[in-house]
Amino acid sequence: MKENITLNEINNKISFFWLKRILILLFRLIGIMLESFNKNNFVFKKNNKFESFFFGYHDKKPFNNDDTKIIFHSYKNLKSLKDQSKKKVSINLIDLKKDKMFILDNTKAWSWQIGASLLWHPHKDIVFFNKKVGEKYITRQIDLNSNKIKDLNFSIYNISPKGDKFLIADFVKIGMFRKGYGFEKKKSPKIFSYKKKRSKLEIIISKRNKRKTLHIFDETKKKDVLGSYINHQTFSPNGKKIAYFYTLLKKNNQRQIYFYYFCLTKKKNYLFNISKSKLISHYCWRNNDEILITMKEDKKKYFYIIYNTKTKKIKSLNSELNKDGHPMFNPKNKDLFVSDTYPNLFGFQKLFIFSLSKNKVVWKRFIYSPYKFSGILRCDLHPRWSNDGKKIFIDFVENANRNIGIFETQV
């Protein structure tokens, strides 16, 4: 601890804090004025004056197989958005053809960034989401055609393209080490009790309901490591590979993220060597071999690359893509991907479509985000394509509350 801190130093720190805050609020005030001239042509959005709506992370789709229905979360508008563990969110469905909304269930097993891991079965009108029953976290499965409900003994993160395998996650552990991405308990386990808990990459074979451990990381003997967790697991389009982040939390409060993929046919785990020296932030599969990644080196700007898992070759994209974002390739046209940015000084997030062949942004919109939606409570756009590749679904802020909206694109 630093000794002999003078009163002047304390006053300077306090003055700098308030000066920084005042400047940010002034820029955001200008952003509010600019927002009145910013008209976004949504083809769908909810009325959120009394209720807030959101979907969750960008590696999942709110649209069902034929794009006629969407699923999302909602909660009554509250003055305070803190203390997530005490709040229930509703699980909702909208039939876009009939313009009717249905409440399917509610859950306490959710987070601001991931939600309840709301998922559709890739080929059926079956919905999956995490739920807390008593003190136990489970996955609830609702078949919309038969109205049958089934509870599964794990916490779901993602589903395979055929719908025959589930990727699972330890959301309680994630919630301890990464606020906003996991479950929060009223009485969280002690961090030291989780240090001894190894991180496992696991899948569930749905037909046999069998849990299978693919890989185990053991950092329990490293003195500088507080804990570790696995998250952001996704299947390749053919379902034969699983990409994921393995994160170490160190005692200096620094996170070290390693990017891996597991090959199911070879039963082997592979490390993306670039994650040893560069900070990888987000990613998405382009095809069975190529992955689009947002990353940065030390304190430099972010950049986008395409990494080929077969050839190990790296292709850098347009240098104008120098902000972090949440990319997702168009399901019908792999030349196009949608992504976003975090709020700029004036509070605007950029939503855009990038063409690889043209090497430029071919469509864009700007969405305003109020200052109170920052940090753990932030509302990222998390853009996602419809299955026909013609619409983009986003989470955004309107009327000082979360909302969902759909853009139609003609690119």
N, C-alpha and C positions, 0 to 999 in steps of 0.2 A: 504493500500500500504506500502511495506517495505521501511523504511527510511534509510538514511546513507549508501547506497550501494557504496562500494569502487570501485576504478578503477580496482584493481586487481581482484575483484569478477566478474566484467564485462568481463575483458580479459579472465578469466578462463572459463566463460560460452561460449564465442565465440570460444575459443580454443577447448573446449570439443565438440562443435557442428561440427566444421570442422574435428576434429580427427575422430569422429563417422562417418561422411560422407565419409571421405577418406577410412576408413576401410571397409565400406559397398561396396564402388566402387571397392576396391581391390578384395574382395571376389567375387563380380559379374564378374570381369574380369576373374578370375579363372573359374567361371561358364561358361563364353562364350567359353573358351578354351575346357572345358569338353563337351560342347554342340556339338562340331564338331565330337565327338565320339559317340554321342547319336542318334541313328537312330530309328525313329518311323515309323512303317509300317501302315500308313494311307491307307485305301482303297478309300478314297475320301478326297480331300481338294481343296480350291479355290486358284487361282493365285492372290496373294494380293499385287503385286508390285505397282500398281497404285490405288487400291481401297481396303478399309478395310471392313471386314465382321464379323458379330456377331449375336447371337440369343437372349440371355437374361438369365432369371432366370431358376433354375433347376426344378421348380415345374410345368413347361410347356413343351410340346413336339414339336420339329420342324417337326416330321414325321406325315404324314397323316395316315388315318386308315389302309391302306394296305402297308405302307412303301415305296411307289413308288415316293413320292414327299416330298420335304422339303421346309420350309419357313425360312427367315432370313432377317436381316437388312444389309444395306451397305452404305458407304459414301466415297467420294473421299479423298485420303490420304492428311492430312494436317500437317503442322509443329506444330501448337498449337491445343491441344484437349480441351482447356478450352472454356468457354462461350457457353455452350450447347444450350441455348435458341435461338441462332441465326442459328443453324444448322438444316438442313433437313436430314433425313435419308430415303433411299429408302426401300420399302417393296418388297422383291423378292421371287420368287418361282423357284425351279429347279425340272424338271422332271428327276429323276435318271435313268429311262430306256432309255430315248432319249438323256440324257446329254445336255439338253437345259435349259437356264435360261431366265426367264421372269420378267420384272418389273411390279408389280401390282399397285403400288401407291407410295406416299411419305408422310412423316408426321413430324411435329415438336413436337408431343406429345410423348416424349420418355425419357428414362434415361439410363445411362451406365450399370446399373445392371439389370434392368427389361426390358429394351428395350421399345417397344410400347405395351407390353403385347400381343405379337403375339400368336394366338391360332388357332387350328383347331377345327371344330365341331368333336366330337368323332366318328361319323359314316358317315359323309358326307364330300365332298370336298368343304367346306365352310370355309373361313378364316375370323378371327376377329382381329382387332387391334385398338388402340387409335389414334385419329387424332384431330388436331386443325383446326377448320373452323371459320375464323374470330377471335373472342376472346372466342369462345366456344369450350369446349372439348367434343368430341363425340366418339362413337364406330362405326367404319365402318365395314360392313359385305359384303364380296364379295363371290358370288356363282360361283365357277369356271366352273360348267357345263352349267349354263344358262347365265353367265356373268352379272347377275343382281347385282346391288349395292344398299345397304340399310344402311341408317344412323340411329343409335340408340342414344337416348338422355341420355347417361351415359358413364362413363369411366370404361371399363371392367378390371377386374383383373383375373378372372378364370371362368371356365364353368363346369357344373355338368357332371357326367359320361353319362347321357342320352342326354345331350345337351338341356335340357328344363329349366335350371336355370342359371343365371349369378351372379357371385360375383363381386361387384363393389368397387371402392376405390376413396378416395379424394386425387388424386396424387399431386395437388397443395399444399395441406397441408403437405403431406409427403415430398415433395420437399423442403419445408421450414425447416422442423425439421430433415430430414435425406438426406443430399445431395447425389446424385447418384442413388436414389431410386424413385424419383418423378419428376414431371414436374417443369422446371425452367422458370419463367416469367421474361421478361425484367424489369418490375416494380413489384417486389414481394409485396404482401400485408404485412402490418405491423404485426409483431408477436403478439402484444397485441390485435389486432383485431381478431386473431384466437384463443386467449385464451378463449374467450367467446363461441367459437364454439364447441359443444359437438361432441364426436366420436360415429358414428353409424355403427353397423354391418347390412348391407343391401343386399338383393338379388333382382333380377329381375325375375319374372315368364314370360318366353319368349312368351308363347301362348297369354297371355293377355297383355303383355308388361307392367305389373304392378309392381311398386316398393313396396317392403315390408321391413319395419324395424323390425329386429329380436331382437336387443338389443341396448340400449343407455347407454353410459358412460358419466357421468357428473362430471368433475373435476374443473369446473370453479370457485368454491368457495375456492379452496385450494391455499393459497398464495405462496407456494413454487413450484407450478407447472406452467411452461410456456405454456405448451400445451400437446396435446396427439394425437395419430393417430392409426388406425388399418391397418395392412398389412399382407402379406403372408397368405392369406386365401385359403384353399383347401378343397375340398369335400372328404369324405371317399369313398372307392370304390363303395359302394351301394348308395351313394348320400344322406344318411340320417343324416350325421353329418358334421359339418364345423369346422375345426381347424383354429386358427388364433392367431396372436400376437397383444396384446394391449400394446402400449408403452407410457410411461409418460416421458416427458422431463422436468427436474427440473432446478431451477435457478442456481444450481452449475454446470450446463452443463452435468449432469449425466443422463443416460437413464435407466429407470426401465422397463424391459420387462416382461409382464404377459402373460402366455400361457393359452388359453381357447379353449373349443370346445362347439358348440351349437348343441343340439339334435333337429332336425326338427320335429320328431314324438312326443316328449315330450314337445316341445316348451320351452326348459329350457337351460340356460347357465351354464357351468361348468368350474371351475378354476382348472388347474393342480397345486396342492399345492406346488410341487417341484419348481415351478417358483418363489415362494416367497423368497426363500433363495439361489437359484442357477441361474446362467446366462444361459438361454436357447438361443441357437444361430440358429440352423437349425433343420428341421424335415421332415419326410415323413411318409405316411401311409403304414403299411405292409399289413393290412387287415382291416376289419370294426371295430375292437376293439383295435388293437395294432399300436403304433406309435413309430418309431425310432427317437431318439432325440440326438443331440450333445449339450453338456453343460459343464459348469465348475463351481467350487465352489470357490468363492473369487478369489485369484490370482493363484490358482493351475492350473494344466494341464487340458486340455479338456478330456472328456470321452464320450463314446457312451452308451446309455441305450435303452431298449425297455420297453415302458410303456403300460400297459393294462388298457384301459378306463373302462372296466367292473369290473375287480377284483381289480384295483388300485395297482397291483403288478408291481415291477420294476426288470428288469433283466439287469445286467451290462455285457458288452461285453469285449472282450480281452483288457487287459491293454495296449497293444501296440498301440491301437487306441487312441492316446493321443494328436491328433491335430484336430483342427476344420475343418469341411468339409461340403459338400453339398450332402447328401445321397439320393439315389433313388433305390427302390426295382425293381428287374427284374419282368416285368409284367407276365412272364410265369413260373418263379421259385422263390418263396418267400423265398428260402434259401439264395439267393444271393442278395447283394446290391452293387451298385457302389458308390464311393465317391471320394473326392479329398482332397488336403491340400493347404494351402497358400504357397507362395515361401519361401524356406529355405534361409540360409545365402548366398548360392551360386546362388540363384535365381530359383531353381528347384521346381516345383509343382509336387506332386505325384498323379497319377490317379490309382485307384485300385478297385478290386472286392473282397469283403469279403464273405466267406461262414459261415453261422451261425452254421451249423452242424459240420463243421471241425474246427470252431473257429479260423480261420486264413485267411490271404490274399492269394488268389489263382491266382491272375493275377495283374500285375502292369506295369505302364509306367511312365517315368519322362519327364516333359515338362518344357522347360526353359522360364522364363518371365523376360524381361528387367526391369531395375530399374525404368524407367520413367513411367511404368504402375503400379503405387502404389496409395494408398489412394482412393479418389473418382474415379480416372481414371483407377483403377486396372482392370485386365482382369482375373476374376475367370474362372476356367475350366467349372463349372456348368454342370457336366456330366448328360446325359439323354439317356435312353434306347430307341431303336426302339420298336415298338409294338410286334414284334416277339421275342424280348429278345436276339437277336443275334448281334446287333450293338450298339455302344456307340458314341454319338455325343457330341463334346466339342467345346467351344470357347477357343482360345489360341492365342499366339503372335508369329508371324513369319515375318522375314524381317522388324522388328521393327514396325509392324502394326498388327491390329487384324485380325484373320482369323477363319474359321470353318473347322473342320475335323471329319472324321468318322473312328472308329476302328471296325474291325470285331473280335469277341471273340469266342473262343471255350473252354468254361469252363464246 
